[in-house]
């Protein structure tokens, strides 16, 4: 047996192992790519949801809430008005997402219609809370800065 015969015999035995390793690496790479695409898709859906909720809450705050507060005697919303505004915000979010977006969101989160409604209600409540915190922070008076006496300059001799 010469070198070429040994190399050919070795290649015949090693090639199935190399092909199996190559197939495994290809499957692993495909799995990693699919996972990355799924994560990016999920992130995109959730970012779009967050933007829709924030837009709906800010829109209703500027239009409906401020108008109702001005019209009420004590400047506060009743429980019924809060419930109606919250439902209006949920309806706005659903309209911003569109029927396909709502369906995709429900599929991604694994929720039925009632579960999705509850989830959107919670997101609206969270956005209202964040908006209130932001408004309070902006409206807060500027903190008083203490004035410290300046050190006296040394006398020139």
MODELLER restraints for C-alpha pairs under 7 A, 6 or more apart:
rsr = mdl.restraints
at = mdl.atoms
rsr.add(forms.Gaussian(group=physical.xy_distance, feature=features.Distance(at['CA:45:A'], at['CA:105:A']), mean=6.77, stdev=0.5))
rsr.add(forms.Gaussian(group=physical.xy_distance, feature=features.Distance(at['CA:52:A'], at['CA:93:A']), mean=5.37, stdev=0.5))
rsr.add(forms.Gaussian(group=physical.xy_distance, feature=features.Distance(at['CA:52:A'], at['CA:96:A']), mean=6.09, stdev=0.5))
rsr.add(forms.Gaussian(group=physical.xy_distance, feature=features.Distance(at['CA:53:A'], at['CA:93:A']), mean=5.63, stdev=0.5))
rsr.add(forms.Gaussian(group=physical.xy_distance, feature=features.Distance(at['CA:53:A'], at['CA:123:A']), mean=6.96, stdev=0.5))
rsr.add(forms.Gaussian(group=physical.xy_distance, feature=features.Distance(at['CA:53:A'], at['CA:124:A']), mean=6.10, stdev=0.5))
rsr.add(forms.Gaussian(group=physical.xy_distance, feature=features.Distance(at['CA:54:A'], at['CA:127:A']), mean=6.10, stdev=0.5))
rsr.add(forms.Gaussian(group=physical.xy_distance, feature=features.Distance(at['CA:56:A'], at['CA:89:A']), mean=5.56, stdev=0.5))
rsr.add(forms.Gaussian(group=physical.xy_distance, feature=features.Distance(at['CA:56:A'], at['CA:92:A']), mean=5.78, stdev=0.5))
rsr.add(forms.Gaussian(group=physical.xy_distance, feature=features.Distance(at['CA:56:A'], at['CA:93:A']), mean=6.06, stdev=0.5))
rsr.add(forms.Gaussian(group=physical.xy_distance, feature=features.Distance(at['CA:57:A'], at['CA:89:A']), mean=6.14, stdev=0.5))
rsr.add(forms.Gaussian(group=physical.xy_distance, feature=features.Distance(at['CA:57:A'], at['CA:124:A']), mean=6.84, stdev=0.5))
rsr.add(forms.Gaussian(group=physical.xy_distance, feature=features.Distance(at['CA:57:A'], at['CA:127:A']), mean=6.74, stdev=0.5))
rsr.add(forms.Gaussian(group=physical.xy_distance, feature=features.Distance(at['CA:57:A'], at['CA:128:A']), mean=6.51, stdev=0.5))
rsr.add(forms.Gaussian(group=physical.xy_distance, feature=features.Distance(at['CA:60:A'], at['CA:89:A']), mean=6.99, stdev=0.5))
rsr.add(forms.Gaussian(group=physical.xy_distance, feature=features.Distance(at['CA:69:A'], at['CA:75:A']), mean=4.53, stdev=0.5))
rsr.add(forms.Gaussian(group=physical.xy_distance, feature=features.Distance(at['CA:69:A'], at['CA:76:A']), mean=5.47, stdev=0.5))
rsr.add(forms.Gaussian(group=physical.xy_distance, feature=features.Distance(at['CA:69:A'], at['CA:77:A']), mean=6.22, stdev=0.5))
rsr.add(forms.Gaussian(group=physical.xy_distance, feature=features.Distance(at['CA:90:A'], at['CA:120:A']), mean=6.30, stdev=0.5))
rsr.add(forms.Gaussian(group=physical.xy_distance, feature=features.Distance(at['CA:90:A'], at['CA:121:A']), mean=6.48, stdev=0.5))
rsr.add(forms.Gaussian(group=physical.xy_distance, feature=features.Distance(at['CA:94:A'], at['CA:102:A']), mean=6.31, stdev=0.5))
rsr.add(forms.Gaussian(group=physical.xy_distance, feature=features.Distance(at['CA:106:A'], at['CA:112:A']), mean=6.48, stdev=0.5))
rsr.add(forms.Gaussian(group=physical.xy_distance, feature=features.Distance(at['CA:106:A'], at['CA:116:A']), mean=6.22, stdev=0.5))
